[in-house]
Amino acid sequence: MGTIATSRQKGRRSWVIHLFPLPALILYALFVVYPIFSAFTYSLYDWQGIKRGVFVGLKNFTTLFTVEPFNEMFWNAFSHNLLYFVVEMIVQNGVAFTLAFFIYRKIRGAGFLKVAYFIPRLLSVIVVGFLWKLIFNPNYGALNTFLTKIGLAEWARPWLGDTDTALLAIILVNCWFGVGFAMLIFLAGLQSIPEELIEAARLDGARGITMLWKIILPLCMPAITIMTIFTFIQAFEAFELVYAMQGSMGEPFYSTDTLAVYFYRMAFSSAGGGDVSIGLGSALAVVLFIIVASVSALSMHLMRKREVQH
């Protein structure tokens, strides 16, 4: 009897334990799963303002890709997201890996540097956006003032008012903001390398660039892959910083437009074509979700495949 009672108590405790994730699952379903399915549903209907109209199937998607100016605006924003990703991969992740490598080599003050590089990440994106908007101000901004003081006045320009520099300026600010987080990811990858492998490589004559290229980088590929996925997701969801620095119109002349900003403008600013703005905005949200989810899933699959092979 005692054994049966004990079994029942264990079964009851096991049942209770399975209830612990329930609040998190409810919140996840409410704020993640439900909005995704809502966007899929909204994209299949015509809309009169905020009132749902008749079912139109894939018409909103067809309009988004084939009807002007929606198709032009989409590909313009898409190209900016791609540029966002490429520059972040080169600048942000390149600088972050370099900093992580120096800290990994246990240079003097490594603990302080880890904290210092991560501090910008603790700030609000909106605060960062407005702060750098002041720095880039063409009349009294710190950047142009500094260039003038050191005799490079010809380099001063309206950074956020020039179509050639506005998007690049925002991306570089985002790199400054995110380099600390990327550095910690790379540092974790470097510190996970077994020290005996490094020592064995040294005994085999690996030094400098050879050590970095042949030993350290391949062993850091999981961290590099994860950071690449994070960077891609962040680049294609770029909104807060662009909105804080340039508003919802992607100024100047849509040169800083991104897919997320275009979605916001189309779905909430009545800029998507009157009655169909919510439908088109939802269609754009679905397309953006498919892009991010597909690339992320493919990257994770390739990473797992590589780990299995090794």
N, C-alpha and C positions, 0 to 999 in steps of 0.2 A: 504493500500500500504506500509505504514511504517513497519507493521508487517512482510509482505512478504520480504521486503528488508533486514530486520534484520535477518530473517531466512536464507536467501541466504548467508549473510555475515558469519553467524555462520557455515553454511554448508561448505563454502569456507575455513574458518579457520580450521575446523575439517579435511578437506582434506589435507591441508598443513601440519598440525601436523602429520598426518600419513606418511609424507615423511621424517620426521626427522630420524627415525631409518634406512632409506635406506642405507646411507653410511656404517654404521656398518654391516648391513646384507650383503652388497656386499663384504666387507673385510672378513667377516666370511666365506662366500661361497667360496671366492678365496683362502684363506689360510687354511681353515679347511675342508670344505665339499668336495671341488674339490680334494685335495690330498688323502682323504679317498677313494673316488670313483675311483681315478686313481690307487691306490694300489690294490683295488679289481680287476680292469681290468687287470693290469699288471700281477697279480698272475695267470691269466688264459691262459697266452701265453708263448711260448718258446722265448728265446732271443739269438741273435747272437751279443754279445757285447752290444751296446746300441741300436741296431736295433731290432724291434719287429718281431718275426717270426710267426710260425703257432699257431693256437689255440690248446691248449692241455688240456683244462678243469681243472680237479682237480689233474693233474699229479704232479704239484709242491708241493701240499699239501701232496700227497702220498709219494713223495720223502723225504720231510721234516721229516715225521714221521716213515718211514720204511727203508730208505736206509742209510747205514753207509757212512761216519761219521756224516751225517746231524742229524740223530735221536739222536745219543749219545751227540752231541754238544747241541742240543735243550734241552734235559732233564737235562744236566749238568747246562746250563744257567738257566733253569726254577727253579731248586732246589736252586740256588744261589739267585734268586729273592724271593723265599719263605723265605729263611733264612733272607734276607734283611728285609722283612716285619715283621717277628716274632721278630727279635732283636730290630727293631725300635719301635714296639708296646710296648715291655717290657721296654727298656732303655729310648728311647726318650720320649714317651708319659707318662711313669711312672714318670720320673724326671720332665717333664713339668707339670703334674697334681699336684705333690707335691709342686713345686714352686708356681704354681697358687693358691693352697690352702693356703700357708703361706701368700702370698700377699693379698688374700681375707680376711684373718684374721686381716688385717691392721697392720702388723708388722712395726716397725720403718724403714724408708727408702724404703717403698714399691714402691714409684714412681721412685726412682733411680734404683731399682732392675729391674723393668719392662723394662726400657731403656737398662740397662746393658745386660740383658739376650737376648734382641732382636738384639743387635749390630751385632753379626756374620751373621745374616740373610741379612744385608745390603751389605755384601761383595759379589763379584762375585764368583760363584762356581769354576771357573777355578783358580782364585787367591787362594781360600781356598785349592784347591787340591794341587797346587804347594807349598803352605806354609807348609801344613802338610807332603808333600813328603820330604821336607827339615828336618822337625822335626823328621821323622821316619828314616832318613838316618842312616845306621848302623855304619858309620865311624865317622862322625862329627855331627850327629843329636842331637838335644836338649834332646830328650827322653832318649837315651842311655847314653848320658853324665850325665844327672841328676841321672839315676840309678847307674852309676858308682860312682858318688860323694857321694851318701848316703849309699854306701856299698852293693848295690844290683847288682853288675856287672854280676852275673850269670843270672840275668833276662834279660840282654841286648841281643838283637837278631836282625837279619835283618827282621824287621816287614813286609815289603812289598816284601821281597824276599823269605819268608817261606810260603809254601802252606797252613800251618795250621793257620797262623795269617793274611795273606794278606787281605782276604775278610772281616774278622772281624774288622781289623783296618780301612778299608774304611767305613764300616757301622757305626762304632763308631764316625768317623769324621762327617759323615752325621747327626748322632744324635746331635752332638755338634752344627752343623750348623742349624738344624731345631728346636731345643728345644724352642727357643724364640717364633717362630710362633705358635707352639703347645700350649705353655703356655698362649698366648693371647686368643686362642680359648677356652681353658678350663676356663680361668678367666672370659671371657664373659658369659660362661655358669653358673659359680658360682654366678656372680653378677646378673643374671637374676632370681635367686631364690627369691621369695617374703620373706621379712624379717619376716612377721607375721607367716609363716610356721615354720621357724627356732625357733621363740619364743614359738610357740605352742608345738613344739617337746621338747624344754627345760622344759616347764611346765609339760610335760608328763614324764619327767625323762630321756630323751635321752641325752647322754653325750659321748664325745670321739669317740671311734671306732663305737659305736652304732649309733651315730648321722651321722657319715660319711657313714657308710654302708647302713643304713636303710632310711636315709632322703636325704643326699646330693648327693650321687652317682645316685640313681634313678632319681632325678630331673635334673641331669646333663647329662642324657643319650643322648639327642639330640646333645649336643656338643661332647660327646664321640663318637657317631656314625659318625658325620661329620668328626672328626679327624681320625677315623679309615678308612673311605673312602679315605681321602686325603693321609694317610700313605700308603694304598694299591696302589693307583695310582702312588705315588712317587716311591715306591719300585719297581714296575713293569716297570717303565719308567726310572730307574736309568741308566744314561749314562755319564753326564758331569763329575761327580766326579771320576768315574772309569776311564774314558778316560784321565783325567788330571793327575791321580796318577799312572796309569798302562798302558796307551795306548790302542790301539784297539785290542790287541791280548789276553787280559784277563790274563796277566802274574801274577805269574809264572805258566806255564803249565795249562792255562785256569782255574785256581782256583779262579779268580775274574771275570770270564765271566758272563755277564747278557744278557737277551734277546735283549735289545736295542743295546748293544755292538756287539753282534753276528749279529744282523741285519745290523749294519753299516759295519761290516767287510765283510759280504756276499754280500751286495748290492753295496758297493763302493770300496772295496779293492780286488776284483777279487778272493776272498777266498771261494766263494760259489760254485765253480765247473765250471769255464769257462763261456760258453755261457748262462748257465741257472742261473747265479748268481742274476740277477735282478728279474727274475721270482720267485726264491726261497726267495729272500729278501722280495719281495712284499707279498708272501705267509706268511712269518713269521710276517710281519707287520700286516696283516689281523688277524692272530691268536692272536697276542698281543692285538690288538684293541678289539677283541671279548672277551678275558679274562677280560680286564679292564672294558669294557662297561657292560658286564654281571654281574660281581660282584658289580659294582657301582649301577646299576639299581636294583639289588636284595636288596642291603643294603638300598637304599632309599625307596623301597617298604616296607620293614620290619619296617623302622623307621616311615613311615606314618601310617602303620597299627597299630603300637604301640601307636601312638599319638591319633588315632581315638578311640582305646579301652580305653584310659585313659581320 
